Structure formats: C-alpha cells, structure tokens
Amino acid sequence: MTFKMEENEKDEVDVLEFELDRDGIEELMGKLNELMETKGHIGFSIDEDNDLLIHYSENEEEEE
C-alpha cells in the first residue's frame, strides 16, 4: 500500500491518497479505525481516475 500525504492550505484539511491491494486491507481498516477515533471529521470521495480519497480534519465541522 502506498500513501501520499498532501495539505490543502485553503481548507486546512489533510488528504490521504492510497492504492489498495489484498495485503493492504487490514492496514487500511486499522488506519480508518484510528482516524475515526482521533479526527473530528472524515469524508470520502472518488477522483477522476477512480481513486478513493479519504479527507479528514482535526475539528468536527457543524453540519447544517
């Protein structure tokens, strides 16, 4: 599994991008569980190359 981290200064949100193979499933599950326990907001999106992007921020934003 490869990880690339980038910081979006405008929104101050970290983006974790990855490619997943069979051996990376357990690692991904562990990382997602850790994010759920430590971050305020987690979101998912699919980019134009059909890659899954996981977005998270330190503080939970209020939903309207």
PAVEXGU-60737 format. One record per residue: x, y, z of N, C-alpha, C in turn; residue in one letter. Coordinates in nm, 4 decimals, padded with zeros to 6 digits. Example, Ala and Ser with C-alpha at 12.3 -4.5 7.8 and 13.67 -1.06 7.14 Angstrom:
BEGIN
{nxx->01.3190; nyy->-00.5690; nzz->00.7800; caxx->01.2300; cayy->-00.4500; cazz->00.7800; cxx->01.3200; cyy->-00.3300; czz->00.7800; rest->a}
{nxx->01.2850; nyy->-00.2250; nzz->00.7080; caxx->01.3670; cayy->-00.1060; cazz->00.7140; cxx->01.2900; cyy->00.0030; czz->00.7870; rest->s}
# end
This chain:
BEGIN
{nxx->00.0851; nyy->-00.1163; nzz->00.0000; caxx->00.0000; cayy->00.0000; cazz->00.0000; cxx->00.0896; cyy->00.1225; czz->00.0000; rest->m}
{nxx->00.0617; nyy->00.2167; nzz->-00.0866; caxx->00.1395; cayy->00.3390; cazz->-00.0900; cxx->00.0535; cyy->00.4546; czz->-00.0413; rest->t}
{nxx->00.1154; nyy->00.5459; nzz->00.0324; caxx->00.0442; cayy->00.6603; cazz->00.0866; cxx->00.1106; cyy->00.7881; czz->00.0391; rest->f}
{nxx->00.0290; nyy->00.8842; nzz->00.0032; caxx->00.0781; cayy->01.0175; cazz->-00.0281; cxx->-00.0015; cyy->01.1145; czz->00.0569; rest->k}
{nxx->00.0682; nyy->01.2004; nzz->00.1303; caxx->00.0009; cayy->01.2994; cazz->00.2134; cxx->00.0178; cyy->01.4359; czz->00.1486; rest->m}
{nxx->-00.0890; nyy->01.5130; nzz->00.1464; caxx->-00.0807; cayy->01.6497; cazz->00.0990; cxx->-00.1694; cyy->01.7361; czz->00.1876; rest->e}
{nxx->-00.1285; nyy->01.8600; nzz->00.2032; caxx->-00.2049; cayy->01.9513; cazz->00.2878; cxx->-00.2664; cyy->02.0595; czz->00.2020; rest->e}
{nxx->-00.3955; nyy->02.0762; nzz->00.2144; caxx->-00.4674; cayy->02.1790; cazz->00.1423; cxx->-00.4747; cyy->02.3012; czz->00.2332; rest->n}
{nxx->-00.3934; nyy->02.4027; nzz->00.2061; caxx->-00.3836; cayy->02.5184; cazz->00.2945; cxx->-00.5132; cyy->02.5976; czz->00.2996; rest->e}
{nxx->-00.5862; nyy->02.6060; nzz->00.1907; caxx->-00.7087; cayy->02.6842; cazz->00.1867; cxx->-00.8108; cyy->02.6310; czz->00.2866; rest->k}
{nxx->-00.8321; nyy->02.5006; nzz->00.2885; caxx->-00.9300; cayy->02.4399; cazz->00.3773; cxx->-00.8667; cyy->02.3836; czz->00.5039; rest->d}
{nxx->-00.7344; nyy->02.3811; nzz->00.5105; caxx->-00.6613; cayy->02.3233; cazz->00.6221; cxx->-00.7092; cyy->02.1810; czz->00.6526; rest->e}
{nxx->-00.7203; nyy->02.1004; nzz->00.5479; caxx->-00.7637; cayy->01.9619; cazz->00.5598; cxx->-00.6554; cyy->01.8731; czz->00.5011; rest->v}
{nxx->-00.6183; nyy->01.7684; nzz->00.5727; caxx->-00.5216; cayy->01.6723; cazz->00.5213; cxx->-00.5929; cyy->01.5733; czz->00.4300; rest->d}
{nxx->-00.5240; nyy->01.5314; nzz->00.3240; caxx->-00.5797; cayy->01.4336; cazz->00.2312; cxx->-00.4852; cyy->01.3149; czz->00.2256; rest->v}
{nxx->-00.5391; nyy->01.1967; nzz->00.2454; caxx->-00.4622; cayy->01.0733; cazz->00.2405; cxx->-00.5054; cyy->00.9974; czz->00.1159; rest->l}
{nxx->-00.4128; nyy->00.9754; nzz->00.0228; caxx->-00.4428; cayy->00.9058; cazz->-00.1016; cxx->-00.3680; cyy->00.7735; czz->-00.1014; rest->e}
{nxx->-00.4323; nyy->00.6658; nzz->-00.1472; caxx->-00.3675; cayy->00.5358; cazz->-00.1412; cxx->-00.4120; cyy->00.4453; czz->-00.2548; rest->f}
{nxx->-00.3313; nyy->00.3456; nzz->-00.2814; caxx->-00.3661; cayy->00.2363; cazz->-00.3708; cxx->-00.3752; cyy->00.1123; czz->-00.2845; rest->e}
{nxx->-00.4804; nyy->00.0352; nzz->-00.3004; caxx->-00.5052; cayy->-00.0777; cazz->-00.2117; cxx->-00.4895; cyy->-00.2094; czz->-00.2864; rest->l}
{nxx->-00.4149; nyy->-00.3009; nzz->-00.2269; caxx->-00.4080; cayy->-00.4369; cazz->-00.2783; cxx->-00.4579; cyy->-00.5305; czz->-00.1679; rest->d}
{nxx->-00.4626; nyy->-00.6579; nzz->-00.1950; caxx->-00.5156; cayy->-00.7542; cazz->-00.0972; cxx->-00.4431; cyy->-00.7476; czz->00.0364; rest->r}
{nxx->-00.3125; nyy->-00.7303; nzz->00.0330; caxx->-00.2341; cayy->-00.7272; cazz->00.1569; cxx->-00.2582; cyy->-00.6004; czz->00.2383; rest->d}
{nxx->-00.3130; nyy->-00.4975; nzz->00.1755; caxx->-00.3335; cayy->-00.3714; cazz->00.2455; cxx->-00.4683; cyy->-00.3550; czz->00.3124; rest->g}
{nxx->-00.5581; nyy->-00.4511; nzz->00.2977; caxx->-00.6928; cayy->-00.4371; cazz->00.3530; cxx->-00.6905; cyy->-00.4208; czz->00.5045; rest->i}
{nxx->-00.6177; nyy->-00.5051; nzz->00.5756; caxx->-00.6131; cayy->-00.4944; cazz->00.7213; cxx->-00.5478; cyy->-00.3640; czz->00.7648; rest->e}
{nxx->-00.4441; nyy->-00.3224; nzz->00.6943; caxx->-00.3790; cayy->-00.1962; cazz->00.7270; cxx->-00.4760; cyy->-00.0796; czz->00.7068; rest->e}
{nxx->-00.5507; nyy->-00.0812; nzz->00.5978; caxx->-00.6494; cayy->00.0230; cazz->00.5720; cxx->-00.7546; cyy->00.0268; czz->00.6823; rest->l}
{nxx->-00.8044; nyy->-00.0883; nzz->00.7216; caxx->-00.9054; cayy->-00.0938; cazz->00.8271; cxx->-00.8509; cyy->-00.0359; czz->00.9571; rest->m}
{nxx->-00.7281; nyy->-00.0671; nzz->00.9899; caxx->-00.6662; cayy->-00.0127; cazz->01.1103; cxx->-00.6511; cyy->00.1384; czz->01.1035; rest->g}
{nxx->-00.6077; nyy->00.1884; nzz->00.9872; caxx->-00.5922; cayy->00.3334; cazz->00.9698; cxx->-00.7269; cyy->00.4045; czz->00.9784; rest->k}
{nxx->-00.8308; nyy->00.3475; nzz->00.9172; caxx->-00.9635; cayy->00.4088; cazz->00.9233; cxx->-01.0167; cyy->00.4107; czz->01.0659; rest->l}
{nxx->-00.9973; nyy->00.3017; nzz->01.1388; caxx->-01.0398; cayy->00.2989; cazz->01.2789; cxx->-00.9658; cyy->00.4045; czz->01.3601; rest->n}
{nxx->-00.8361; nyy->00.4197; nzz->01.3352; caxx->-00.7577; cayy->00.5215; cazz->01.4058; cxx->-00.8079; cyy->00.6620; czz->01.3728; rest->e}
{nxx->-00.8358; nyy->00.6875; nzz->01.2452; caxx->-00.8882; cayy->00.8181; cazz->01.2059; cxx->-01.0228; cyy->00.8460; czz->01.2715; rest->l}
{nxx->-01.1089; nyy->00.7458; nzz->01.2765; caxx->-01.2402; cayy->00.7628; cazz->01.3377; cxx->-01.2282; cyy->00.7979; czz->01.4854; rest->m}
{nxx->-01.1267; nyy->00.7458; nzz->01.5519; caxx->-01.1088; cayy->00.7706; cazz->01.6948; cxx->-01.0379; cyy->00.9026; czz->01.7236; rest->e}
{nxx->-00.9567; nyy->00.9528; nzz->01.6298; caxx->-00.8718; cayy->01.0682; cazz->01.6600; cxx->-00.9052; cyy->01.1958; czz->01.5839; rest->t}
{nxx->-00.9816; nyy->01.1886; nzz->01.4780; caxx->-01.0098; cayy->01.3077; cazz->01.3967; cxx->-01.1550; cyy->01.3508; czz->01.4134; rest->k}
{nxx->-01.1796; nyy->01.4795; nzz->01.3916; caxx->-01.3132; cayy->01.5332; cazz->01.4087; cxx->-01.4070; cyy->01.5035; czz->01.2936; rest->g}
{nxx->-01.3550; nyy->01.5011; nzz->01.1723; caxx->-01.4399; cayy->01.4811; cazz->01.0547; cxx->-01.3657; cyy->01.3937; czz->00.9542; rest->h}
{nxx->-01.4365; nyy->01.2962; nzz->00.8977; caxx->-01.3800; cayy->01.2098; cazz->00.7939; cxx->-01.4766; cyy->01.2097; czz->00.6766; rest->i}
{nxx->-01.4229; nyy->01.2263; nzz->00.5557; caxx->-01.5044; cayy->01.2213; cazz->00.4353; cxx->-01.4339; cyy->01.1403; czz->00.3281; rest->g}
{nxx->-01.5106; nyy->01.0940; nzz->00.2313; caxx->-01.4568; cayy->01.0128; cazz->00.1233; cxx->-01.5007; cyy->01.0718; czz->-00.0099; rest->f}
{nxx->-01.4152; nyy->01.0583; nzz->-00.1111; caxx->-01.4525; cayy->01.0975; cazz->-00.2463; cxx->-01.3759; cyy->01.0114; czz->-00.3461; rest->s}
{nxx->-01.4244; nyy->01.0114; nzz->-00.4683; caxx->-01.3597; cayy->00.9397; cazz->-00.5785; cxx->-01.3153; cyy->01.0449; czz->-00.6800; rest->i}
{nxx->-01.1876; nyy->01.0411; nzz->-00.7199; caxx->-01.1399; cayy->01.1397; cazz->-00.8161; cxx->-01.1630; cyy->01.0929; czz->-00.9593; rest->d}
{nxx->-01.1168; nyy->01.1731; nzz->-01.0550; caxx->-01.1397; cayy->01.1434; cazz->-01.1964; cxx->-01.0712; cyy->01.0156; czz->-01.2436; rest->e}
{nxx->-00.9720; nyy->00.9676; nzz->-01.1693; caxx->-00.9044; cayy->00.8419; cazz->-01.2023; cxx->-00.9640; cyy->00.7238; czz->-01.1264; rest->d}
{nxx->-01.0809; nyy->00.7452; nzz->-01.0628; caxx->-01.1496; cayy->00.6435; cazz->-00.9823; cxx->-01.0684; cyy->00.5993; czz->-00.8613; rest->n}
{nxx->-00.9864; nyy->00.6892; nzz->-00.8089; caxx->-00.9126; cayy->00.6621; cazz->-00.6855; cxx->-00.9954; cyy->00.7097; czz->-00.5673; rest->d}
{nxx->-00.9988; nyy->00.6300; nzz->-00.4613; caxx->-01.0679; cayy->00.6675; cazz->-00.3388; cxx->-00.9804; cyy->00.7635; czz->-00.2599; rest->l}
{nxx->-01.0358; nyy->00.8774; nzz->-00.2224; caxx->-00.9651; cayy->00.9762; cazz->-00.1413; cxx->-01.0334; cyy->00.9843; czz->-00.0058; rest->l}
{nxx->-00.9540; nyy->00.9859; nzz->00.0999; caxx->-01.0055; cayy->00.9982; cazz->00.2357; cxx->-00.9630; cyy->01.1345; czz->00.2877; rest->i}
{nxx->-01.0607; nyy->01.2177; nzz->00.3220; caxx->-01.0353; cayy->01.3527; cazz->00.3709; cxx->-01.0665; cyy->01.3552; czz->00.5198; rest->h}
{nxx->-00.9799; nyy->01.4187; nzz->00.5974; caxx->-01.0090; cayy->01.4316; cazz->00.7398; cxx->-00.9540; cyy->01.5624; czz->00.7929; rest->y}
{nxx->-01.0154; nyy->01.6107; nzz->00.9004; caxx->-00.9705; cayy->01.7339; cazz->00.9642; cxx->-00.9669; cyy->01.7131; czz->01.1145; rest->s}
{nxx->-00.8952; nyy->01.8003; nzz->01.1818; caxx->-00.8789; cayy->01.7888; cazz->01.3266; cxx->-01.0068; cyy->01.8208; czz->01.4019; rest->e}
{nxx->-01.0837; nyy->01.9170; nzz->01.3533; caxx->-01.2028; cayy->01.9614; cazz->01.4245; cxx->-01.3276; cyy->01.9248; czz->01.3473; rest->n}
{nxx->-01.4263; nyy->01.8737; nzz->01.4180; caxx->-01.5523; cayy->01.8378; cazz->01.3549; cxx->-01.6266; cyy->01.9646; czz->01.3179; rest->e}
{nxx->-01.6687; nyy->01.9728; nzz->01.1913; caxx->-01.7423; cayy->02.0893; cazz->01.1451; cxx->-01.8904; cyy->02.0649; czz->01.1648; rest->e}
{nxx->-01.9630; nyy->02.1700; nzz->01.1987; caxx->-02.1060; cayy->02.1571; cazz->01.2198; cxx->-02.1747; cyy->02.1380; czz->01.0865; rest->e}
{nxx->-02.2705; nyy->02.0448; nzz->01.0825; caxx->-02.3485; cayy->02.0216; cazz->00.9620; cxx->-02.4765; cyy->02.1013; czz->00.9725; rest->e}
{nxx->-02.5152; nyy->02.1674; nzz->00.8615; caxx->-02.6381; cayy->02.2461; cazz->00.8626; cxx->-02.7432; cyy->02.1774; czz->00.7812; rest->e}
# end
